[in-house]
Amino acid sequence: MAEMSGARVLLVEDEGLVALMIEDMLDELGLKVVASAAHLKKACQLATTASVDVALLDVNLAGELVFPAARILRARSIPFLFSTGYGGPALEEEFRNAPAIGKPFSVDQLSDKLRTLLPPP
């Protein structure tokens, strides 16, 4: 787990308790949430300006889909991981090969997914 330590994360999640739980998991993995958003507008602003190594994006933000923020991150070459709730919307065609994790997920599952996105030290 040490190889991920210190990585800066943008967390986009619209459910407060879920966001706190994910933040705890990221903390346990040695990653630091440096920016977070619960709404698409703020997510897009942060995707444009935040200095992060990786982003964790909830696909459905209070009925709005997070794909515009994902496009901004992709344009900036920042890797991201979609998180989807059970029965959540399917990923759009352009993101069908993007990494995704189903909620609820364990810290080990999150670690495995993030490890594939972050460059080795």
PyMOL commands that set and color helices and strands:
alter all, ss='L'
color gray80, all
select helices_A, chain A and resi 2-4+16-28+40-49+67-75+93-95+107-117
alter helices_A, ss='H'
color red, helices_A
select strands_A, chain A and resi 8-12+32-37+54-58+60-61+64-65+80-84+100-102
alter strands_A, ss='S'
color yellow, strands_A
deselect
rebuild
show_as cartoon
